[in-house]
Amino acid sequence: MPAVDGRPYSPGLEGVLAGETSIALVDGQNGRLLYRGYPIVELVRNSTYAQVAELLWTGEWPSEAHLPTAPLSGAVLTALRALPNESSPMDALRTAVSAWGASARLSWPPTPDQARDVTALAPSALAAFARLRQGLEPVDPDPDLELAAGFLYQLTGETPDEASARALDAYFIVGAEHGFNASTFTARVITSTRSDLASAVAGAIGALKGPLHGGAPSEVVSQLHEIGSVEHAERWMRDAIARGERLMGFGHRVYRAYDPRAAALREVAEGMAGMADWLKMAVAVEDIALRLFEELKPDRVIKTNVEYYAAAVLQGVGLPPDLFPSTFALARHAGWTAHCMEQAGANRLIRPDVRYVGPPERPLPGVAAAV
Ligand code: COA
């Protein structure tokens, strides 16, 4: 890390330890992701998002948990109805969380109940916006359904089949938490000022909206459409790499091994009815891509990342691609809010220094320098 005036300096804070956490371990070198010590693949196979969220919030493993979507208050619905139809779903979600915070009178420090409330409200708000922009009325929550299933129900007005509900729940587990990424760090910075949970989550949604963070599983879908068939895949990908383009759904800043989230979601996608043809092609294209990376980029480990199979799951449950990033945000609510509580529990205002590179002290034009 370069030093300036004897102090370490890292633009983007890359490589800087900026805190401690006991929520998740992201081990990029070995392709491991643990939530409070439990491997992500085990959690996806054997638990629900409601259990995982409780685990992240409290540190305790609940043998049972139920987290249905929550009804929207008048303030949130009024705010959503006032938005133009062409607003981005991320903007709508951020607006809903903000409107909720304005009437919820949240105390500091943040609590598990506050975390449950905002995590349960967010899917209802996103589903309501998705319907309002189509000229449809919002659907009230079904209190018997878990969060992911409840979200699908409120989007379509129909109870989802078991396989779709399970697949989206698994996607929510995989997206729940991932260390000190930009949106989580944003939430912690806001919490560190003793601001409230709604402000922290609204700020985190704003950070996740940026294309460098929010990811783009929808681009994986368009890439597979462009490739068209397995027979064309090798030629298409060789040409793309030769032009210096990126294959979507491959490579990662942290993981130097197969992304464990991709492995977990691949299993889920393979179990989904109605995905067979699309998935068969995705698996075949993945194999060809991995072989090409070994041949063409031998010095770099480039493996499948989470977006590749996230695309399969999200497409498989019938979500429109423009809801992919905001659906990821719904899943991440558990992680954001767990980090807010952890930050508040051992709070230190996050306030780094900055190196001044502007002009030296000088008088205002036309004003004599002070003596
Ligand atoms: N397709 C083709 N080449 C890739 C690649 C991909 N998906 N990912 C990395 N590379 C290559 C780069 O071209 C570069 O090669 P070069 O040294 O010959 O120029 C080398 O690997 C290093 O690239 P760099 O951008 O420094 O790696 P990174 O680890 O910082 O990149 C990503 C991480 C995610 C930005 C990058 O892998 C990427 O753009 N992936 C595609 C988009 C995607 O799937 N995003 C979702 C991430 S969860």
Boltz pocket constraint, residues with backbone or C-beta under 6 A from the ligand:
constraints:
  - pocket:
      binder: B
      contacts: [[A, 215], [A, 216], [A, 241], [A, 244], [A, 245], [A, 246], [A, 247], [A, 248], [A, 249], [A, 250], [A, 251], [A, 252], [A, 253], [A, 254], [A, 297], [A, 300], [A, 302], [A, 305], [A, 306], [A, 307]]
      max_distance: 6.0
